[in-house]
Amino acid sequence: MVTLSAVPYCLNENIRKIIPESKVLVVGAGGIGCEVLKNLALSGFQHIEIIDLDTIDEHVGKPKAVVARESIISYNPNINIKAYHDSVTSSEYGVNFFKKFDLVLNALDNRAARNHVNRMCLAGDVPLIESGTSGYSGQVELIKKGVTQCYECQPKAPQKTFPGCTIRNTPSEPVHCIVWAKHLFNQLFGEEDPDQDVSPDAEDPDAKVEGEHSITKTGNIKRTSTRQWAQKIDYDPEKII
């Protein structure tokens, strides 16, 4: 393992100057993204932006990007960090947006968003550290225009598994709805699997039913699973549908 102290002094000084001045974008604030953000903050990066579409149940439906920002500031209150609760594939985040950054780090769990970030970084000639998960597989690689192959250069096997937060909160493809229906059927009538819980988000105003959720001592909402709700109404077919 090479430590910073083992790097030649001139390079060491270079790194110390570059890191605080570099502008970094982290795409995804889930399991991988939060760890990446923590490491960036502890490594001395001062200008960080985060973008994530999802909310997080443990913080009463607050955006993941916002919660991640608050956590990182607790590590270093002097960091200039900005959070976007949005989809990176939105037209607002085109090539000019990506050109603002010296480095982009992907921490995504779906292929469409990863393809988009890959293309934007290539078009803007911005180095990309691509990391993420697909089912139980994980990977990390550096992508630099004209130096390495890109994320889409090698064909990928069809995605067979999808993250629960995408299925429940932010479905964007027809297959997401099909997977949601399969999980929901099992949750209602089959073998219950916590990893396939597609119960409505407690903070979704369209899904919330009066009296269905309770507030915990910490102020968070305790979500009732779809199966518990179905049992409570004695599997009334009209309400279930």
C-alpha positions in Angstrom: 0.0 0.0 0.0 1.4 3.4 -1.0 0.8 6.2 1.5 0.9 9.9 0.8 4.1 10.2 2.8 5.8 7.7 0.4 5.0 9.9 -2.7 7.9 12.1 -3.9 7.9 15.5 -2.1 7.2 17.6 -5.2 4.2 15.4 -6.2 3.1 15.5 -2.6 3.0 19.3 -2.7 1.2 19.2 -6.0 -1.5 17.0 -4.6 -1.9 19.2 -1.5 -2.5 22.2 -3.8 -4.8 20.4 -6.3 -7.2 18.7 -3.9 -8.6 21.7 -2.1 -9.1 23.6 -5.4 -10.7 20.7 -7.4 -14.4 20.8 -8.1 -15.9 17.3 -7.7 -19.4 15.9 -8.7 -20.7 12.8 -7.0 -23.7 11.2 -8.8 -25.6 9.0 -6.3 -25.9 9.3 -2.5 -26.7 5.7 -1.6 -24.4 3.1 0.0 -21.5 3.7 -2.3 -22.0 7.5 -2.7 -22.1 8.1 1.1 -18.8 6.3 1.6 -17.2 8.2 -1.4 -18.4 11.5 0.0 -17.0 10.7 3.5 -13.6 9.8 2.0 -13.6 13.0 -0.2 -14.4 15.2 2.9 -11.6 13.5 5.0 -9.1 13.8 2.1 -9.4 17.6 1.9 -11.7 18.2 -1.0 -13.4 21.6 -0.5 -15.8 21.9 -3.5 -18.3 19.0 -3.8 -21.7 18.7 -5.5 -24.1 15.8 -5.0 -27.0 14.8 -7.1 -29.5 12.0 -6.3 -33.2 11.5 -7.2 -34.2 9.3 -4.2 -35.5 10.1 -0.7 -34.6 8.1 2.4 -37.1 6.5 4.8 -35.0 6.8 7.9 -35.0 10.6 7.6 -38.7 11.0 7.1 -38.6 11.1 3.3 -35.8 13.8 3.0 -33.8 13.8 -0.2 -30.7 11.5 0.0 -28.5 14.2 -1.5 -29.6 16.7 1.2 -29.1 14.2 4.0 -25.6 13.3 2.6 -24.7 17.0 2.5 -25.7 17.5 6.1 -23.7 14.5 7.2 -20.6 15.6 5.3 -20.7 19.1 6.8 -20.7 17.5 10.2 -17.2 16.0 9.2 -15.9 19.4 7.9 -18.2 22.5 8.3 -15.8 24.5 6.0 -16.6 22.4 2.9 -18.4 24.1 0.1 -21.0 21.4 -0.7 -24.2 21.7 -2.8 -27.0 19.1 -3.1 -29.4 18.5 -6.0 -32.5 16.4 -5.4 -33.1 15.6 -9.1 -32.4 13.1 -11.8 -29.0 13.4 -13.4 -30.6 12.4 -16.8 -32.7 15.6 -16.7 -31.9 18.1 -19.6 -30.6 20.6 -17.0 -27.5 18.4 -16.5 -26.0 18.5 -20.0 -22.4 18.9 -21.2 -22.0 22.4 -19.9 -23.0 21.3 -16.4 -20.4 18.6 -16.3 -17.7 20.8 -17.7 -17.7 22.8 -14.4 -16.0 19.9 -12.7 -12.5 18.6 -12.5 -13.7 15.1 -11.6 -16.9 13.1 -11.6 -17.6 10.1 -9.5 -20.4 7.7 -10.3 -22.1 5.8 -7.5 -25.2 4.6 -9.3 -27.4 1.6 -9.4 -29.0 1.8 -12.8 -27.6 1.5 -16.2 -29.5 4.4 -18.0 -28.1 7.0 -15.6 -24.6 5.5 -15.8 -24.7 5.7 -19.6 -25.8 9.3 -19.5 -23.0 10.4 -17.1 -20.5 8.4 -19.2 -21.6 10.3 -22.4 -21.6 13.7 -20.7 -18.1 13.2 -19.3 -16.8 12.1 -22.7 -18.4 15.0 -24.4 -17.0 17.4 -21.9 -13.6 15.7 -21.6 -14.0 15.3 -17.8 -12.4 12.3 -16.0 -15.0 9.9 -14.6 -14.5 7.3 -11.9 -17.2 4.9 -12.6 -18.3 2.7 -9.7 -21.6 1.1 -8.9 -23.6 -2.0 -8.5 -25.7 -4.2 -10.8 -27.5 -6.8 -8.8 -24.8 -8.4 -6.6 -22.0 -7.3 -8.8 -19.8 -4.3 -8.2 -17.1 -2.6 -10.1 -14.9 0.6 -10.3 -12.9 2.0 -13.2 -11.3 5.2 -14.4 -12.8 6.6 -17.7 -10.8 9.3 -19.6 -11.5 10.4 -23.1 -8.7 9.2 -25.5 -7.0 7.3 -22.8 -9.3 4.4 -21.6 -12.3 2.6 -22.8 -15.7 4.1 -21.8 -18.5 2.6 -19.8 -20.4 1.6 -22.9 -17.5 0.4 -25.0 -18.1 -3.2 -23.8 -21.5 -4.8 -24.2 -23.3 -5.4 -20.8 -25.5 -8.3 -20.0 -29.2 -7.4 -19.6 -30.0 -6.1 -16.1 -32.0 -8.7 -14.1 -32.3 -7.1 -10.7 -33.3 -3.6 -9.7 -32.9 -1.6 -6.5 -35.9 -1.5 -4.2 -35.8 2.3 -4.0 -36.1 2.7 -7.8 -38.9 0.1 -8.0 -40.9 1.8 -5.2 -40.2 5.5 -5.6 -38.8 6.3 -9.0 -39.8 3.8 -11.7 -38.7 5.0 -15.1 -39.0 2.0 -17.3 -41.9 -0.5 -18.0 -39.8 -3.3 -16.6 -39.8 -1.5 -13.2 -43.6 -1.7 -13.1 -43.5 -5.4 -13.9 -40.9 -6.1 -11.2 -43.0 -4.0 -8.7 -46.1 -6.1 -9.5 -44.2 -9.4 -9.0 -42.8 -8.2 -5.6 -46.2 -6.8 -4.6 -48.0 -10.1 -5.3 -45.4 -12.0 -3.2 -45.7 -9.5 -0.4 -49.5 -9.9 -0.3 -49.9 -13.6 -1.0 -46.5 -15.3 -1.1 -43.4 -15.6 1.1 -42.5 -12.3 2.6 -39.1 -11.0 1.7 -37.8 -7.7 3.4 -35.4 -7.1 0.5 -38.4 -6.9 -1.9 -40.5 -4.6 0.2 -42.4 -2.3 -2.2 -44.7 -0.8 0.4 -45.6 2.8 -0.5 -43.2 5.5 0.8 -44.6 6.9 4.0 -43.8 10.4 2.8 -45.7 10.0 -0.5 -48.8 12.2 0.0 -50.8 10.2 -2.6 -50.0 6.9 -0.8 -50.6 8.0 2.8 -53.8 6.9 4.5 -54.9 8.6 7.7 -54.0 6.6 10.8 -52.0 4.1 8.8 -48.6 5.3 10.1 -47.3 6.2 13.5 -44.6 8.6 14.6 -41.5 7.2 16.4 -39.8 8.8 19.4 -37.2 10.3 17.0 -39.8 11.9 14.9 -39.6 9.5 12.0 -42.6 7.8 10.4 -42.9 4.1 11.1 -44.1 2.6 7.8 -46.7 -0.1 7.7 -46.0 -2.8 5.2 -48.5 -3.7 2.5 -49.0 -7.2 4.0 -49.8 -5.7 7.4 -52.2 -3.3 5.9 -53.9 -6.1 3.8 -54.3 -8.3 6.9 -55.8 -5.3 8.8 -58.5 -4.9 6.2 -59.0 -8.6 5.9 -57.8 -8.6 2.3 -60.7 -6.6 1.1 -60.4 -6.9 -2.7 -61.8 -3.5 -3.5 -59.3 -1.7 -1.3 -56.4 -3.8 -2.4 -57.0 -3.1 -6.1 
